[in-house]
């Protein structure tokens, strides 16, 4: 059957395509109003360039093909963020750079059974500033992005990868033990964590850190209580929790009614994030709607390591199933100037108007233009 598409690959039919294009225009206008400039990286790059630095984590999700012109290996992007880092690295301006993007990506594997493998990735990145203010700005823009796509009731989870990273370093874990403990923490498997750290022979204080960590989550006002569960913390971990608290309270100054949660064991993007990590959730979404965080030095592989923070989302998922568009207005096939003028006014007002083509059925319409008492008038189709 020639009309079948590969698993996870989909067409966008007129209602979905129109809704996505309308949302795309709204979001690009929103980003521009915040000073974020649009970039359009290519869909395909040389694999050794695309899969370098943080892009190396995407190797298993990236399609690779041989370029018939150069003979070199090409890669189809599975994430636009590394490309934006390359673009910032080419710009020598020392001022903070605000960049945004919206484009298709392609993944080799499904994130979950039945999920889309060709998302429409939208995001914004802020380069060149390492303070909490830039993290808060990106979080505020994320909330505005969700609002612009119809999501007013969301909650945000905050974490900081420096917490687990600092605890691992203080406990003297080697890379193998750190990776194994990372996997257990992802599952919040406290009995398994307790057995694992005991088998490692860690001191009692270090064992207690990792056993308590999966329980250290909740509303932001519980952060002092959650912090108290982790005793005798190294300075680097205390600094990470302080930074998390600063960002949370600064964000709430701008959005005081935002449901805000913290998870001190949050490890999303652990291998490439360097500080704050966050995700937004909403009704009807089993997984995060949008996500992001800080990834300082991301452009170092391209010769320019700068502080960086940003977010991304799949615009298709944010929009879901759009409502059916209004039915068009049907106009007779006529070159009458008065009719043409009426049609132009309706189209200028946002109404879709189609001509009745001789010998064909017009399909469902919401209204018709008819001649009545010597003038063209709009009449309900019913």
C-alpha positions in Angstrom: 0.0 0.0 0.0 1.8 3.0 -1.3 0.0 5.5 0.9 1.3 4.0 4.2 3.9 6.1 6.1 6.7 4.8 8.3 5.9 4.3 12.0 5.8 7.5 13.9 5.7 9.6 10.7 2.6 11.6 9.9 0.9 13.9 7.5 -0.7 17.1 8.7 -4.1 17.4 7.1 -5.7 20.9 6.5 -7.1 21.5 10.0 -3.9 20.5 11.8 -1.7 22.2 9.2 -3.6 25.4 9.5 -3.6 25.4 13.3 0.1 24.7 13.4 0.8 27.5 11.0 -1.3 30.0 12.9 0.5 29.0 16.1 3.8 29.3 14.4 3.1 32.9 13.5 1.9 33.7 17.0 5.0 32.3 18.6 7.4 33.9 16.3 5.7 37.3 17.0 5.9 36.5 20.7 9.6 35.7 20.6 10.3 38.8 18.5 8.5 40.9 21.1 10.9 39.5 23.8 13.9 40.3 21.6 14.6 36.7 20.4 15.9 36.6 16.8 14.8 33.7 14.5 17.5 31.3 13.2 16.9 28.6 10.6 19.6 25.9 10.7 19.6 23.3 7.9 17.8 20.0 8.3 21.0 18.1 7.3 24.6 18.7 8.3 27.8 16.7 8.2 27.5 14.0 10.9 30.9 14.8 12.5 29.7 18.4 13.0 26.2 17.7 14.1 27.1 14.9 16.5 29.8 16.7 18.4 29.6 18.2 21.8 26.2 17.8 23.3 25.0 16.5 20.0 26.9 13.2 20.7 24.1 12.2 23.1 21.7 12.2 20.1 23.7 9.6 18.1 21.2 6.8 18.6 18.3 9.0 17.6 19.9 10.4 14.5 19.5 9.2 10.9 22.8 9.1 9.0 23.2 8.9 5.2 26.1 9.2 2.8 26.2 12.4 0.7 26.4 11.4 -3.0 28.2 14.7 -3.8 30.9 14.7 -1.2 31.0 11.1 -0.1 30.9 12.2 3.5 28.4 11.1 6.2 25.4 13.3 6.6 23.1 13.5 9.7 19.5 14.6 9.8 19.0 16.6 12.9 17.1 15.1 15.9 17.4 18.3 17.9 17.9 21.9 16.9 19.6 23.1 20.1 23.2 22.0 19.2 22.8 23.8 15.9 21.8 27.0 17.6 24.9 26.7 19.8 27.0 26.5 16.6 25.3 29.6 15.3 26.0 31.6 18.5 29.6 30.4 18.5 30.1 32.0 15.0 29.0 35.4 16.2 31.7 37.3 18.0 29.4 39.8 19.6 30.1 39.7 23.4 26.5 40.8 24.3 23.9 38.3 25.4 22.3 36.6 22.4 18.6 35.8 22.3 17.8 33.2 19.6 14.7 31.3 18.7 13.8 28.5 16.2 10.9 26.5 14.9 11.5 23.6 12.6 11.1 19.9 11.9 13.3 17.3 13.4 13.5 13.6 12.8 14.3 10.8 15.3 15.3 7.3 14.6 13.3 5.9 17.5 9.9 6.5 19.0 10.1 8.3 22.4 7.2 6.0 23.5 5.1 3.6 21.5 3.0 5.5 19.0 4.6 8.8 19.4 5.6 11.1 16.6 9.1 10.8 15.2 9.0 14.0 13.2 8.1 16.7 15.8 7.9 20.4 15.1 10.5 21.7 17.6 10.1 25.2 18.9 12.4 26.8 21.4 14.4 29.8 22.6 18.0 30.1 23.8 19.7 32.8 25.7 23.5 32.9 25.4 26.1 35.0 27.2 24.6 35.4 30.7 25.1 33.0 33.6 23.0 34.7 36.3 19.6 33.6 37.6 17.9 36.5 35.8 18.4 34.7 32.4 17.0 31.5 33.7 13.9 33.3 35.0 13.5 35.1 31.7 13.6 31.8 29.8 11.1 30.3 32.2 8.7 33.3 31.8 9.0 33.0 28.0 8.2 29.3 28.3 5.0 30.1 30.2 4.0 32.7 27.6 4.7 30.1 24.9 2.3 27.7 26.6 -0.3 30.4 27.1 -0.1 31.3 23.4 -0.8 27.7 22.4 -3.9 27.4 24.7 -2.3 26.2 28.0 -3.1 28.5 30.9 -3.1 26.0 33.7 0.3 24.4 34.0 2.7 23.7 36.8 6.5 23.8 36.6 9.0 21.4 38.2 12.5 22.7 39.0 15.7 20.8 39.7 19.4 21.3 39.6 21.9 18.7 38.2 24.6 20.1 40.5 22.9 18.5 43.5 23.5 14.9 42.4 26.8 15.8 40.7 28.1 17.4 43.9 26.9 14.5 46.1 28.6 11.9 43.7 31.8 13.8 43.8 31.8 14.2 47.6 31.1 10.5 47.9 34.0 9.6 45.7 31.9 7.6 43.2 33.6 6.5 40.0 31.9 6.9 36.7 30.5 3.3 36.7 29.0 3.7 40.2 27.6 7.1 39.4 25.9 5.8 36.2 24.4 2.9 38.1 23.1 5.2 40.9 21.8 7.6 38.3 19.7 4.8 36.8 18.3 3.9 40.2 17.5 7.5 41.0 15.6 7.9 37.7 13.3 5.2 39.0 13.2 6.6 42.6 13.9 3.0 43.7 14.8 3.7 47.4 15.2 0.0 48.5 17.6 -0.6 45.6 19.4 2.6 46.2 19.9 1.7 49.9 21.2 -1.7 49.0 23.5 -0.3 46.3 25.2 2.4 48.4 25.6 0.0 51.3 27.4 -2.5 49.0 29.7 0.4 47.9 30.8 0.8 51.5 30.0 4.5 51.6 30.1 6.4 54.9 26.8 6.7 56.7 26.3 10.4 55.8 26.8 9.7 52.1 24.5 6.7 52.2 21.8 8.8 53.7 22.2 11.5 51.0 21.3 9.1 48.2 18.6 7.2 50.2 16.8 10.5 51.1 17.2 12.2 47.7 14.3 10.5 45.9 11.9 11.8 48.6 13.1 15.4 48.3 10.4 16.8 46.1 7.3 18.9 46.6 5.9 22.4 46.5 8.4 25.2 46.6 7.4 26.3 50.1 8.7 22.9 51.3 12.2 23.5 50.1 13.6 24.3 53.5 12.2 21.0 54.9 13.5 19.1 51.9 17.0 20.7 52.3 17.0 19.7 56.0 16.7 16.0 55.0 20.2 16.1 53.4 22.6 16.7 56.3 26.2 17.7 56.2 26.1 18.7 52.6 29.2 19.7 50.6 29.5 23.4 49.7 28.8 22.7 46.0 25.5 21.1 46.8 24.5 23.8 49.2 25.3 26.4 46.4 23.2 24.4 43.9 20.2 24.4 46.2 20.7 28.1 47.0 20.7 28.8 43.2 17.5 26.8 42.8 15.8 28.7 45.6 16.9 32.0 44.2 15.5 31.2 40.8 12.2 29.9 42.2 11.5 32.9 44.3 12.5 35.4 41.5 10.2 33.6 39.1 7.3 33.8 41.6 7.8 37.5 41.9 6.7 37.7 38.2 4.2 34.9 38.3 2.9 34.7 41.9 0.1 32.3 41.2 2.3 29.7 39.3 2.1 26.2 40.9 5.9 25.6 41.4 7.5 22.4 42.5 11.1 21.3 43.2 12.6 17.9 42.8 16.2 17.7 44.2 16.6 14.3 42.5 15.6 15.7 39.0 18.2 14.4 36.5 16.6 15.3 33.2 19.4 16.0 30.7 22.0 15.2 33.3 24.7 14.5 30.7 24.6 17.9 29.1 22.9 20.3 31.6 25.1 22.1 34.0 22.7 23.7 36.4 19.0 24.4 36.6 16.7 22.0 34.8 12.9 22.4 34.5 9.8 20.9 32.9 6.2 22.2 32.5 3.2 19.9 32.9 -0.5 20.4 32.2 -3.8 18.6 32.2 -4.1 15.8 29.6 -0.3 15.5 29.2 1.2 12.3 30.7 4.7 13.6 30.1 6.3 17.0 30.1 4.8 19.6 27.7 8.1 21.5 27.5 11.5 21.3 29.1 14.8 23.0 29.3 17.6 24.2 31.6 21.1 25.6 31.8 23.9 24.2 29.6 26.8 26.5 30.0 29.7 25.9 27.7 27.6 24.2 25.1 29.4 26.1 22.3 32.9 25.2 23.5 33.3 22.5 20.9 32.7 25.2 18.2 35.3 27.5 19.8 33.1 29.7 22.0 32.1 28.5 25.4 29.4 30.8 26.8 26.8 30.5 29.5 23.5 29.3 28.0 20.0 28.6 29.0 16.8 27.7 27.1 13.8 25.6 26.5 12.1 23.6 23.8 8.9 21.8 23.0 7.1 19.9 20.2 4.5 22.3 18.8 2.5 19.4 17.4 2.0 18.0 20.9 1.2 21.4 22.3 -1.6 21.9 19.8 -3.1 18.5 20.1 -6.3 18.0 17.9 -7.4 21.4 16.7 -11.1 22.3 16.5 -12.7 22.1 13.0 -12.3 25.4 11.2 -15.4 27.4 10.2 -17.0 26.3 7.1 -16.4 28.5 4.0 -18.7 30.9 2.3 -19.9 29.9 -1.1 -20.0 32.5 -3.8 -21.4 32.2 -7.3 -19.1 32.0 -10.3 -19.4 35.6 -11.5 -17.2 38.5 -12.4 -19.8 41.1 -11.2 -17.7 43.9 -9.6 -20.1 44.2 -6.7 -19.8 40.5 -5.9 -16.0 40.7 -6.2 -15.9 43.6 -3.8 -18.0 41.7 -1.2 -15.8 38.7 -1.5 -12.7 40.8 -1.0 -14.3 42.4 2.2 -15.2 39.0 3.6 -11.7 37.6 3.0 -10.1 40.8 4.5 -12.2 40.1 7.6 -10.8 36.5 7.8 -13.7 34.6 6.2 -12.8 31.8 3.8 -14.7 32.3 0.5 -14.8 29.8 -2.3 -16.4 30.0 -5.8 -19.0 27.5 -6.9 -17.3 25.8 -9.8 -19.7 24.9 -12.6 -20.6 21.2 -12.8 -19.2 20.3 -9.3 -20.4 19.9 -5.8 -19.0 22.5 -3.4 -19.1 20.4 -0.3 -20.2 21.7 3.2 -20.4 25.5 3.4 -21.4 27.7 6.3 -23.0 30.5 4.2 -23.8 31.5 0.7 -23.7 34.8 -1.2 -27.0 35.2 -3.0 -28.6 38.0 -5.2 -31.5 39.5 -3.4 -33.4 42.7 -4.2 -30.8 43.7 -6.7 -27.8 43.3 -4.3 -25.4 40.6 -3.2 -26.1 39.5 0.3 -24.7 36.9 2.7 -27.1 34.2 3.7 -26.8 31.4 6.2 -26.4 28.0 4.4 -29.2 26.5 6.6 
